[in-house]
Amino acid sequence: MSGTTVRERVVSSSPALLGAAGVVILLIVWTVAAAIVPGRALPSPAGIVAAAASDGWEFYWANLSATFGRMVPGYLIGVTVALTIAAIVLLLPSLDQVANQVGVVADSLPITAIGPLVMIMFGGATAATFLAALVVFYTTLVTSLLGVHAAKKSSLELVRAYGGGRMMRLRKVQVMAALPSVFNALKLAVPAAFIGALVGEYLGGIDVGIGVALQAAQRDILPARTFALSLVIGLLSLAGYLIIGWIGRAVLPWSAETDLGAQR
């Protein structure tokens, strides 16, 4: 019994241990590579940390708060519109093809190509929010529409056999089956929102933001600051992804157990 428990603990902790080992190996390889590469093209991890400390908290807070002020509204707008369309498709399945075509059209619009047009129409900060909303909209819509079709036919037939009507099948089966895909969409939308906001900031017309700071660091040839800003955005995107994933597992524990069983 105790041997089994020990094995289970080792197996459950293996992903965390492997992840930690991977990070350590990456840092070692990175440090060695930075020492080999001539000049300052590839700063070492220690150099990046030193650059971030030198820039100070106020520098990062000013730029991050500005980017968040464009990214968060874009995220909320994109998610709201996409989930509204997915809900309509859930109620009216005949509109599924139309919704998919809307997603295809949104995906076919290259953000870097339409960005300048959006900048002309809306201006700096609003353009960044619009681009964030556009990228989030596509990501959320496509993933949520997968959940619309996730309900098992056998479950629907069972509810129907017990006298359940259309609304009961919708509430008890279809909505519950769609929720895991919805939370997956919400997770994937976090890094998408950052990308949209950063592209909007890159296009100009904005005085402060992570995208503006990145552009300035590249122009002034400050690789350590460029890496530090990129890592901050990457870590924040990962944090948002993980937080929403944790909320999804807390709200839908049965979904997490199903996923675990499938992995085994």
N, C-alpha and C positions, 0 to 999 in steps of 0.2 A: 504493500500500500504506500509506504513512504517512498520506495523507489519510483513508483509511478508518479507520485506527486513531484518529486525532484525532477524527473524527466519532463513533466508538463511545464514546470517553471522554467527549465532551461529552454524548452522549445518556444514558450511564450515570450521569453526575453531575447531570443536569438535575433529577431529583426532589429531591436534597439541596439544590441551589441554590434551587429554587422553595420548598422548605420553609423554608430560612433567610430568604429574602426575605419569605415570609408572616409569619414570627415578627416580623421587624423592622417590617413595616407594621402588624401588630397592636399592637405596643408603642407605636408613634408615635400611632396612632389612639386607643389607650387613654389615653395621657398627655394628649392634647388634650381628650378627653372628660372626663377627671377635672378638668381646669382649668375646663371650662365648667359642669359640674354643680355646683350650689350645695351648700354644706355639706361634710360628709365622707362622703356616701352612696356615692360611687365613689372609692376611694383610687387614687392613681397607682401604676404599677409600682414606682417608687422608694420611695413610701410603704409599700408592702407589704413590700419588702425591708428597709426600716428597722424596721418593726414586728417582722418575724421576727428580725432581729438583736437588737432590744431584748429580746424574750422569751427569747432565748438557747437554746443547744443543750439544756440540761437540761430545759427546758419541753417541747420537741418530743420528746426521747428518752423522757421519762416517759410521755407520752401515746401515742406511736407504739408503744413496746414493749408497752403494755397492749392496744392495739388489735390488734397482731400476735398477741398471746397468745390472742385470741379468733378472729381471722380465719383464721390458719393451721390450727388444728384443724378449724374449720368447712370450710375448703377441702378438706382431706385426707379428712374424713368424707364430704362430698358427692360428691367425685370417686370415692372408693372404691366407694360404694354404686351410683352411676350406671354406672361402668364394669363393675361386677359384673353388673348387670342387662343391659347391652349384650352382655357376653360370653355370658350365658345365652341371649339371643336369637340370638346367632351360632351357638350349638350347637343351639338348638331354635327354628327360625324360626317355628313355629306360635304361639309366645308373643309375637310382634311386636305384635299388636294390644293385648294386655294391657299390654305395656310402654309403648306409646304412650298408652294411657288413664291409666296411672300418671303419665306426664309431664303430660298435660292437667290432671289433678287437682291436681298440685303447682303448675302455673302458675296455676290458677284460685283459689288461696289468696292473697289480697292480703296482702302482708307487713305492711303498716301496720295491717290489721284483726286479724290473728291474733297480732301482736306482743304486745299486752297480755295475751292468754291465755297465750302462751308464758312471759311474764314471771311471771305468777301461778304457773304450774306448775313452772318451773325456777329462777327467780330471776335476778339480774342477769347475771353473766358467762356462765353456762351458757346463758341465753336468747340472748345475742348470738351465741354459737357455734352454737346450734341454727338461728337465722335465717340465718346465713352458710351453714351446711350445706344448708339448704333451697333457697336461691337457687342455690347452686352445683350442687346435685343436678339441678334442672330444666334449667339451662343445659347441663350436661355430658351428661345423658341424651338430650335432643333432638338435639344435634349428633352424638353418638356413634351414635345409631340411624340417622342418615343414612349413616354409614360402613358400617353392617351391610349396606346394599343397594348399596354402591359397586362391588362386584366385577362385572366384565364377564362376560356369559354366554359369550362366545367363549373367554375365558381358562379358565373352568370346564370348558367342553367340551373344550378342548385337553388339560388335565390328565387328564380322564376318558378321552380317546382314547388317551393313553399309559399307561393302566392305573392311574392314580392313584385312590386310594379317597377316602372322605369326609374323613378326617383330613388327607390330603395336600392336597386342594382347600382345606380350611379353613386349613391352615398356609401353603401357598404362594400362595394367591390371596386368599381372603376376609380374612384377618388383615392382609395387606400392603395391601389396598385400603382397609381401615377405618382404618389408622393415621393418614393425613392428617387425617381428621375427628376422630380422638381428640385430636391435638395442637391442632387448632382449638378443640375443646371445652376443653382445658386452658388455652388462652390466654384465651378468653372468660370462664372461671370466675374469673380473678383479680379484675377489677373487680367482678364479682358478689359475691365473698366480702367485699370491702371494703364494698359497699352493705349487705349483710346485717348485718355486724358494727356498722356505724355506726348503722343503725336500732335494733339492740338496745341500743346505748349511749344513744341518744336517749330510750329508753323509761324510763330511770331505774334506780335500784338499783345504780348503778356510780359510783365516786368518781373514776376517772381513765380517760382514753381520748380519742381524737380527737373522737368524737361528743360526749362530755361537754364538752370544751374548746370545740367549735363552739357548743354550746348556751349555754355561759356567755358566749362572745364576742357572740352575738346578743342575749342578755339585757342585757348591759352596754353594748350599742351600740358595739362595737369593729369597724367594717367592715374595717380593715386586717388585723387578726388573723383575722377570719372568712375573708377572701380568702386569706391566707397558709396557713391550715390546709386550706382546700379545694384550693389548688394543690398542696400537699404530697401529699395523698391522690391527686389526679389524676396527679401525676408518678410516684408509686410504683405506681399501677395500670398506667400506661403502661409503666413499666420492667419490671414482671412480665410483661406481655403480650409485650413485645419479647424478653425473655430466653427465654421458653418458645418463641416463634416461632423464635429463633435455634437453640435446641436441636433443634426439629423439623426445621429445614433441615439441620442437621448430621447428624442421625440418618437422615433421609429425603431425601438429596440428589436422588434421582430424582423425588421429588414436587415439589421446588422447580423443577427444570428443566421439568417438565410444566406447572406453573402459569405459568412464564415464557413458554413456548411458546404457551399459551392466550391470554395477554395480548397477545402479538404478533399 
